[in-house]
């Protein structure tokens, strides 16, 4: 290829790698611990009370906080375990409500099936009129496809949440195929049942969350005349606005999803404004560029302001593990200072295209693939790999003068973030994780590639890898 034939993507890719390579020797590649998370916010300003931005649901008239609390990444007492810290959950929920947050989103399958119970304990200590509960019919398992199984899941959600009605009820993660949608919700009579529950007031708003194909989204949205969708939950952020389909052909650009909902005046609930933290942990040269534009704002705040600016957005969900994350997000929405059109285009065109050029594994750390029946910590493996790649710390060439340092840091960082018995080399390629991935990642294949890469690092036999 001549220098005149180089593609824009290739140029951006080389630019992204080169811009961060100089930091390789100076920085280790370690996992994000709670101590580090806290230290990053030591100078954090306390968010104001009484300044939350609210959006009015045009269907129900609900006054909903622009920041919604996603209860899928709850704090634990220890690392890599499911012993959720109820005392800390209570504190964070109390703090959120005090600062105006009133939308709490959960599911029967979040946090190893414990999210609804933890959420119910925390919220039941407050007046029912102070919060909106959103949960889901997460009947992915064929054992719950029957009418009885699905109704049982629905009723158990109310029991776990300690409520007698649900404000926002979702059909969970539709979009794989129309056949799957019919099997989970139509053929078993559940749509008729849920519409009757809405009529009786036990469901206040009925909608669905979407991950999947454009054709399926169009078909389900076309059912609006029959089912009268009160809201729809979509993935929207400045990377997915125009590049979701380019990153993964099974995904749909957020701009299309938002525009179609806006045409029908259906409120959009936003998930993944940070793409599982990826947009809060940008490569250093990108983060520096954003901080230069507004030193008072965190990198994450740009993504939250982007997601909250469109008028058709009802609330933006964030899975806030630490109090420091909650405070930072409150600062973004107490009140929201909408982005200008020029700022929106800067993010979803310039910054987004450079991120795409890095070609990461598109994992959002949603943990839908978990638990792995063989104990593999799939999200942690991908997060560590992506982090090192983003920061230019991925050892790729034994002839590189920094190779020994990069190799050592990668392996130490991996062992610190993922116990040896939960690393990629223990994957048996059973494929049970793949159907659950909203991003349609071919997980066993990626784990196999990482396993081979890590083994080559351990044996010090790595040859030049293709970027």
Protein Blocks (a to p, Z undefined) as FASTA:
>chain_A
ZZklpcfklmmmmmmmmmmmmmmmmpccddddfklmmmmmmmpccddehiaccdddfkno
pacdfbdcdffbccdfbehiabdcfklmmmmmmmmmmnopabdcddfkgghhpmmmmmmm
mmmmpcfklpccdddddffblklmpmklmmmmmmmmmmmnopabdfbdcdehihjbmklm
mmmmmmnommmmmmmmmmnopambdcdddeddfklmmmmmmmmmmnopabdcddddfklm
mmmmmmpmkbccfklmmmmmmmnopacddehklgnolmmmgcfklmmmmmmmommbcfkl
mmmmmmmmpmklmbdcdddfbfklmmmmmmmmmccddddfklmmmmmmmmmmmmmmnopa
fbehlommpccfklpafklmmmmmmmmmmnopacfbfkbmklmmmmmmmmmmmmmmpcfk
lmmklpgolommmmmpmnlpafklmmmmmmmmmmmmmnopaccddZZ
